[in-house]
Amino acid sequence: MPARLVKAEPEFIRAFEEAGSLEMVGRNCALEDYRKIKVPSFELSGEFVAYSSPDSTYAVTKRLVDAAEKSILIGIYDFTAGYVKELLIKAMRRGVKVSLMLDLDNRSGETEIYEELVESGCEGVPAPSCASQRARYFASSHEKVIVIDDTWTLVQSGNYSDNSIPQNEKDGGDPDEFVPGNRDMGVAVKSKPLAAFFEKVLRSDMKLELGAAGEEGATPGGMAEMEEIPLLEKAPAEPPAKLFASRRFNPTRQVKVTPILSPDNYMDTIPDLLESADKSIYIEQQYIRGHQEAIGELLSRIRAAMDRRPKLDVRVILAKPFPGKRFDKEAKAIKQFGKDFGLKLGTHVRILNPKHFVHCHNKLIIVDEQAVLISSQNWSDSAVVKNREAGLLLRYPEMARHYANIFETDWDTGVKTLRKTRPEFYGPEALGTGKVVPLNWGDYVEV
């Protein structure tokens, strides 16, 4: 009997809506004292690879993981994509040492993947976040950093989830066999000094957990013990208007690259970057919590730049508010920060078009098409001052313009109004229709 589009039970929809709050996932715990690190800048002339989801993230990830010879070190918030697990198991079978620090809270079925990897020989360590029973130094360990062979560093906005790293084997996506997904972005950098820095950061965070737990501490702990919610929604009707393959850059001069970490230096660096804008500020974010103190500071700096340069081109792309009860709250927040800081819906703010994407999960900032930030930080106070987050600020105009080209296509097809629609969610029985995509808590939870 062919699969049918079976509507999801109302209790599943309510549970999914409620699961996204900080309170539900226990991210308001008392944090232990964390000593901020001094973050250096690097002058690099090695190879850079720009990539994005849904178009090229999987292809780049597979290419670099398959080429690994010695080691793969990962720090990531959410890991539910089984096909990425298989890439890592394949690497271990050829003798590559795989280490994984994962923010384990049992929200989305990731514990099984974690345990299978550990059983296969992976070094697994729960992140020292509020999800841990032992070492709570960060509200969430929300970074997405991968270090390969002490040489390549990948920093990205997307998790290892079906929608943030959709399995498009062809770099840039095959329009005839396209797997839809979120808008996310990443960058891979070939540099031993940069790799050494991020390896030190990840290993130091792992030590926070292991030091508190002892030698037997590398097991999941402090999980929310919430069952996975099987929820599907209709797949985007069309691929993005333009598909972007990954792009390699080999600069002829040194490029200034600055790691941007939370809680260490995000608020020391990004406000000044925004206020320095002379021509343009492009932002692509999941959401903006303008009523929160640190985010209010970021928006105030944009407003100051707009006051200084009346013709400043400021454009912001956000995720479509989640349907149902959360819609009104999200829509009100968008309108309020727009009113407070002079950012008008349609003129300055648009919604990523759900006809082309599952969700806007990006955390992109481009200033004057000269500097670009690729990172994991949402615009919430938790993300910029309480979480462990990671990004790279690249003062590299050629790369900034590449990411700006992707942003432009999202802007041109963006939605200019906020219109509440009836949510259409389906149960797991509908997956076989080929007309739906699974929703993952880790892509929607507020952090």
C-alpha positions as CSV (number, residue, x, y, z in Angstrom):
1,M,0.0,0.0,0.0
2,P,1.5,3.4,-1.0
3,A,2.5,5.8,1.8
4,R,0.0,8.6,2.6
5,L,0.3,12.1,3.9
6,V,-0.9,11.4,7.4
7,K,-1.4,14.5,9.5
8,A,0.7,14.7,12.8
9,E,-1.2,14.3,16.1
10,P,-1.8,17.7,17.7
11,E,0.2,16.7,20.8
12,F,3.3,16.2,18.7
13,I,3.0,19.7,17.2
14,R,2.5,21.3,20.7
15,A,5.4,19.3,22.1
16,F,7.7,20.4,19.2
17,E,6.7,24.1,19.6
18,E,7.4,24.0,23.4
19,A,10.6,22.0,23.0
20,G,12.5,24.9,21.5
21,S,12.6,27.1,24.7
22,L,15.6,27.5,26.9
23,E,13.6,26.3,29.8
24,M,12.4,23.1,28.3
25,V,16.0,22.0,27.4
26,G,17.5,23.1,30.7
27,R,19.9,25.8,29.4
28,N,19.5,28.2,32.3
29,C,21.7,26.3,34.7
30,A,24.2,27.9,37.0
31,L,27.5,28.1,35.2
32,E,30.9,27.4,36.6
33,D,33.6,30.1,36.3
34,Y,35.1,30.1,32.9
35,R,38.4,31.8,32.2
36,K,38.2,33.6,28.8
37,I,41.1,32.9,26.5
38,K,43.1,35.4,24.5
39,V,42.1,34.9,20.8
40,P,44.9,35.7,18.3
41,S,44.5,36.7,14.7
42,F,46.3,34.9,11.9
43,E,47.8,36.0,8.7
44,L,47.2,33.2,6.3
45,S,47.9,32.5,2.6
46,G,46.8,28.8,2.4
47,E,43.9,27.3,0.6
48,F,40.3,28.4,1.5
49,V,37.1,26.6,0.5
50,A,33.7,28.4,0.8
51,Y,30.6,26.1,1.0
52,S,27.0,26.3,1.8
53,S,23.9,24.3,2.5
54,P,21.9,22.8,1.0
55,D,24.1,23.0,-2.1
56,S,27.6,21.9,-1.2
57,T,28.2,21.3,2.6
58,Y,27.9,17.5,2.3
59,A,30.1,17.3,-0.8
60,V,32.9,19.3,0.9
61,T,32.6,17.4,4.2
62,K,32.7,14.0,2.4
63,R,35.7,15.0,0.3
64,L,37.8,16.2,3.3
65,V,36.7,13.4,5.6
66,D,37.4,10.7,3.0
67,A,40.8,12.2,2.5
68,A,41.7,12.2,6.2
69,E,44.8,10.1,7.0
70,K,45.5,10.6,10.7
71,S,42.8,12.4,12.7
72,I,39.4,14.0,12.8
73,L,38.4,16.1,15.8
74,I,34.8,17.4,16.0
75,G,33.0,19.8,18.3
76,I,29.4,20.1,17.4
77,Y,26.0,20.8,19.0
78,D,23.7,18.4,17.2
79,F,24.5,15.1,15.4
80,T,21.6,13.2,13.9
81,A,22.6,12.5,10.3
82,G,23.4,8.8,10.0
83,Y,25.2,9.2,6.7
84,V,27.8,11.5,8.3
85,K,28.2,8.8,11.0
86,E,29.0,6.3,8.3
87,L,31.7,8.6,6.8
88,L,33.4,8.7,10.2
89,I,33.1,4.9,10.7
90,K,34.6,4.4,7.3
91,A,37.5,6.7,8.3
92,M,38.1,4.8,11.5
93,R,38.2,1.5,9.6
94,R,41.2,2.8,7.6
95,G,43.0,3.8,10.8
96,V,42.0,7.5,11.3
97,K,41.6,8.6,14.9
98,V,38.2,10.2,15.4
99,S,37.3,12.3,18.4
100,L,33.9,13.8,19.0
101,M,32.7,16.3,21.6
102,L,28.9,16.5,21.4
103,D,26.3,18.5,23.4
104,L,24.4,15.5,24.5
105,D,20.8,16.2,25.7
106,N,18.9,13.4,24.1
107,R,16.5,15.7,22.2
108,S,16.8,14.3,18.8
109,G,17.9,10.7,18.7
110,E,21.6,11.6,18.6
111,T,22.6,9.5,21.6
112,E,22.4,6.3,19.5
113,I,24.8,7.8,16.9
114,Y,27.2,8.9,19.7
115,E,27.1,5.5,21.3
116,E,27.6,3.6,18.0
117,L,30.6,5.8,17.2
118,V,32.1,5.2,20.6
119,E,31.6,1.5,20.3
120,S,33.3,1.6,16.9
121,G,36.4,3.2,18.5
122,C,35.6,7.0,18.4
123,E,36.9,9.0,21.4
124,G,33.6,10.5,22.7
125,V,33.2,13.2,25.3
126,P,30.0,15.0,26.3
127,A,30.4,18.8,26.1
128,P,30.7,20.8,29.3
129,S,27.4,22.5,28.9
130,C,24.1,22.6,30.9
131,A,23.4,19.2,29.4
132,S,26.2,17.7,31.4
133,Q,25.8,16.4,34.9
134,R,29.5,17.0,35.7
135,A,30.9,20.2,34.1
136,R,28.6,23.1,33.3
137,Y,30.8,25.9,31.8
138,F,28.5,26.9,28.9
139,A,24.8,27.1,28.5
140,S,25.2,25.2,25.3
141,S,28.2,24.0,23.4
142,H,26.8,25.2,20.1
143,E,30.0,25.4,18.0
144,K,30.4,23.4,14.7
145,V,34.2,22.9,14.3
146,I,36.0,20.1,12.6
147,V,39.8,19.7,12.5
148,I,41.3,17.2,10.0
149,D,44.9,15.9,10.1
150,D,46.0,18.9,12.1
151,T,45.8,20.9,8.8
152,W,42.2,21.6,7.7
153,T,39.8,23.5,9.9
154,L,36.1,23.6,9.0
155,V,33.9,26.2,10.8
156,Q,30.2,26.4,9.9
157,S,26.7,27.4,11.0
158,G,25.2,24.0,10.3
159,N,24.9,20.9,12.5
160,Y,25.2,17.3,11.4
161,S,21.4,17.1,10.8
162,D,19.5,16.0,7.7
163,N,18.6,19.5,6.8
164,S,21.8,21.3,7.7
165,I,24.0,18.9,5.8
166,P,21.6,17.4,3.2
167,Q,23.0,14.5,1.3
168,N,23.7,16.2,-2.1
169,E,26.5,14.1,-3.4
170,K,27.2,16.5,-6.3
171,D,29.0,19.6,-5.2
172,G,26.5,22.4,-5.9
173,G,23.6,20.0,-6.0
174,D,21.9,18.2,-8.9
175,P,18.7,19.9,-9.8
176,D,17.2,16.6,-10.9
177,E,18.1,14.8,-7.7
178,F,18.2,17.7,-5.3
179,V,17.9,17.1,-1.5
180,P,16.3,20.2,0.1
181,G,17.6,21.6,3.3
182,N,18.4,24.7,5.5
183,R,20.4,27.7,4.4
184,D,23.7,27.3,6.2
185,M,27.3,28.4,5.4
186,G,30.8,27.2,6.2
187,V,34.4,27.7,5.4
188,A,37.4,25.3,5.3
189,V,40.9,26.6,5.8
190,K,44.1,24.8,5.2
191,S,46.5,26.1,7.9
192,K,48.4,24.2,10.5
193,P,48.6,27.2,12.9
194,L,44.8,27.7,12.7
195,A,44.2,24.0,13.1
196,A,46.4,24.0,16.2
197,F,44.5,26.8,17.7
198,F,41.1,25.2,17.3
199,E,42.4,21.8,18.4
200,K,43.6,23.5,21.6
201,V,40.2,25.1,22.2
202,L,38.3,21.8,21.6
203,R,40.7,19.8,23.7
204,S,40.6,22.3,26.5
205,D,36.8,22.1,26.6
206,M,36.9,18.3,26.6
207,K,39.3,18.5,29.6
208,L,36.7,20.6,31.5
209,E,34.3,17.6,31.2
210,L,36.9,14.9,31.7
211,G,38.6,16.6,34.6
212,A,35.3,16.9,36.5
213,A,34.2,13.3,35.6
214,G,37.5,11.4,36.0
215,E,38.7,8.7,33.6
216,E,35.2,7.1,33.4
217,G,33.6,10.4,32.5
218,A,33.2,10.0,28.7
219,T,29.6,8.9,28.8
220,P,26.4,10.9,28.1
221,G,25.1,12.7,31.2
222,G,22.6,15.3,32.2
223,M,20.2,14.7,29.3
224,A,16.7,16.1,29.3
225,E,15.3,12.5,28.9
226,M,12.7,13.8,26.5
227,E,11.5,11.4,23.8
228,E,12.2,12.3,20.1
229,I,9.2,14.0,18.5
230,P,8.6,12.6,15.0
231,L,7.4,15.6,13.0
232,L,7.5,16.2,9.2
233,E,6.5,19.1,7.1
234,K,6.0,19.5,3.3
235,A,9.3,19.7,1.4
236,P,10.2,23.0,-0.3
237,A,8.4,23.2,-3.7
238,E,11.6,24.1,-5.6
239,P,15.3,24.1,-5.2
240,P,16.9,27.5,-4.5
241,A,16.7,29.9,-7.4
242,K,20.5,29.4,-7.9
243,L,22.7,26.6,-6.7
244,F,26.2,27.3,-5.5
245,A,29.1,24.8,-5.8
246,S,31.9,25.2,-3.2
247,R,34.6,27.6,-4.3
248,R,38.3,27.3,-3.7
249,F,40.4,30.4,-3.0
250,N,44.2,30.6,-3.1
251,P,45.1,34.2,-2.1
252,T,48.2,35.8,-3.5
253,R,48.6,37.8,-0.3
254,Q,48.1,37.0,3.3
255,V,44.6,37.2,4.6
256,K,43.8,38.3,8.2
257,V,41.7,35.6,9.8
258,T,40.3,36.0,13.4
259,P,38.6,33.3,15.3
260,I,35.4,34.6,16.9
261,L,34.5,32.7,20.0
262,S,31.8,32.9,22.6
263,P,32.0,33.8,25.3
264,D,35.6,35.0,24.7
265,N,35.7,37.8,22.0
266,Y,32.4,38.0,20.0
267,M,31.2,41.1,21.8
268,D,34.8,42.6,21.8
269,T,35.0,42.4,18.0
270,I,31.6,42.3,16.2
271,P,30.0,45.5,17.5
272,D,33.0,47.5,16.2
273,L,32.9,45.7,12.9
274,L,29.2,46.6,12.4
275,E,29.7,50.2,13.3
276,S,32.6,50.5,11.0
277,A,30.5,49.8,7.9
278,D,30.6,52.5,5.2
279,K,28.6,50.9,2.4
280,S,26.7,47.8,3.4
281,I,25.8,45.3,6.2
282,Y,24.3,42.0,5.2
283,I,23.1,39.6,7.9
284,E,21.4,36.2,7.5
285,Q,20.2,34.9,10.9
286,Q,17.8,32.4,12.3
287,Y,16.3,35.0,14.7
288,I,17.2,38.3,16.4
289,R,16.4,38.9,20.0
290,G,16.5,42.6,20.0
291,H,15.1,43.0,23.5
292,Q,18.1,41.3,25.0
293,E,21.0,43.4,26.2
294,A,23.9,42.2,24.1
295,I,21.8,41.9,20.9
296,G,20.5,45.4,21.6
297,E,24.1,46.6,21.6
298,L,24.7,44.9,18.2
299,L,21.6,46.5,16.7
300,S,22.5,49.9,18.3
301,R,25.9,49.7,16.5
302,I,24.1,49.1,13.2
303,R,21.8,52.1,13.9
304,A,24.9,54.2,14.6
305,A,26.4,53.2,11.3
306,M,23.1,54.1,9.5
307,D,23.0,57.5,11.2
308,R,26.6,58.1,10.2
309,R,26.0,56.9,6.6
310,P,22.4,57.6,5.6
311,K,22.8,55.6,2.4
312,L,24.2,52.6,4.1
313,D,22.7,49.4,2.6
314,V,21.4,47.3,5.5
315,R,19.7,44.0,4.8
316,V,18.7,41.3,7.1
317,I,17.3,37.8,6.2
318,L,15.6,35.8,8.9
319,A,13.9,32.4,9.3
320,K,10.2,32.1,8.8
321,P,8.5,32.2,12.2
322,F,7.6,28.7,13.2
323,P,3.9,28.0,12.5
324,G,1.4,27.7,15.4
325,K,1.7,29.3,18.8
326,R,5.2,30.5,18.3
327,F,4.4,32.5,15.2
328,D,2.8,35.5,16.9
329,K,5.7,35.8,19.4
330,E,8.3,35.6,16.6
331,A,6.4,38.0,14.3
332,K,6.1,40.5,17.2
333,A,9.8,40.3,17.9
334,I,10.7,41.0,14.3
335,K,8.4,44.0,14.1
336,Q,9.6,45.3,17.5
337,F,13.3,45.3,16.8
338,G,12.5,46.8,13.4
339,K,10.6,49.6,15.1
340,D,13.3,50.1,17.8
341,F,16.2,50.3,15.4
342,G,14.7,51.6,12.1
343,L,14.8,48.3,10.2
344,K,11.7,48.1,8.1
345,L,10.2,44.8,7.1
346,G,10.5,44.5,3.3
347,T,13.0,47.3,3.0
348,H,15.6,46.1,5.5
349,V,14.3,42.8,6.7
350,R,13.0,39.8,4.7
351,I,12.2,36.2,5.4
352,L,14.0,33.4,3.7
353,N,11.6,31.9,1.2
354,P,10.2,28.6,2.4
355,K,9.4,27.7,-1.2
356,H,13.2,27.1,-1.6
357,F,14.5,26.2,1.9
358,V,13.4,24.2,4.9
359,H,14.7,26.8,7.4
360,C,17.1,29.7,7.7
361,H,19.8,28.3,10.1
362,N,22.6,30.6,8.9
363,K,24.6,33.1,11.1
364,L,26.2,35.2,8.4
365,I,27.6,38.8,8.6
366,I,29.1,40.6,5.6
367,V,30.4,44.2,6.0
368,D,31.2,46.4,2.9
369,E,31.8,43.1,1.0
370,Q,35.3,43.3,2.5
371,A,34.9,41.2,5.6
372,V,32.7,38.2,6.3
373,L,31.9,36.3,9.5
374,I,31.0,32.6,9.1
375,S,30.0,31.3,12.6
376,S,27.6,29.4,14.9
377,Q,26.3,32.4,16.9
378,N,22.6,33.2,16.7
379,W,21.7,36.7,17.7
380,S,20.7,35.9,21.3
381,D,22.4,36.8,24.5
382,S,23.0,33.2,25.3
383,A,24.8,32.7,22.0
384,V,27.2,35.7,22.3
385,V,28.0,35.6,26.0
386,K,27.0,32.3,27.6
387,N,27.5,29.5,25.0
388,R,30.6,28.0,23.5
389,E,30.4,29.2,19.9
390,A,32.9,29.5,17.1
391,G,33.4,31.4,13.9
392,L,35.9,32.9,11.6
393,L,36.1,36.6,10.6
394,L,37.8,36.7,7.2
395,R,39.0,40.1,5.9
396,Y,39.2,38.8,2.4
397,P,37.1,40.8,-0.2
398,E,37.0,38.0,-2.8
399,M,35.5,35.6,-0.3
400,A,33.2,38.2,1.1
401,R,31.8,38.9,-2.4
402,H,31.3,35.2,-2.9
403,Y,29.1,34.9,0.2
404,A,27.4,38.2,-0.7
405,N,26.4,36.6,-4.1
406,I,24.6,33.8,-2.2
407,F,23.0,36.3,0.1
408,E,21.8,38.4,-2.8
409,T,19.9,35.4,-4.3
410,D,18.3,34.7,-0.9
411,W,17.4,38.4,-0.6
412,D,15.9,38.7,-4.1
413,T,13.6,35.7,-3.5
414,G,12.9,36.6,0.1
415,V,9.4,37.2,1.5
416,K,8.6,40.9,2.3
417,T,5.7,40.3,4.7
418,L,4.7,38.2,7.7
419,R,1.7,36.1,6.9
420,K,0.4,33.6,9.4
421,T,-0.5,30.3,7.7
422,R,-2.1,27.1,9.1
423,P,0.7,24.7,10.0
424,E,0.8,21.5,7.9
425,F,2.7,18.8,9.8
426,Y,2.8,15.1,9.2
427,G,3.6,12.0,11.1
428,P,6.5,9.6,10.3
429,E,4.2,7.5,8.0
430,A,4.3,10.3,5.4
431,L,8.1,10.0,4.9
432,G,7.7,7.4,2.1
433,T,5.7,9.8,0.0
434,G,8.8,11.7,-0.9
435,K,6.9,15.0,-0.4
436,V,8.0,15.8,3.2
437,V,11.2,16.6,5.2
438,P,11.9,15.7,8.8
439,L,12.2,18.5,11.3
440,N,15.0,18.4,13.8
441,W,14.9,19.9,17.2
442,G,18.5,20.9,17.0
443,D,17.8,23.2,14.1
444,Y,15.0,25.1,15.8
445,V,15.8,25.2,19.5
446,E,16.6,28.6,20.9
447,V,20.2,28.9,22.1
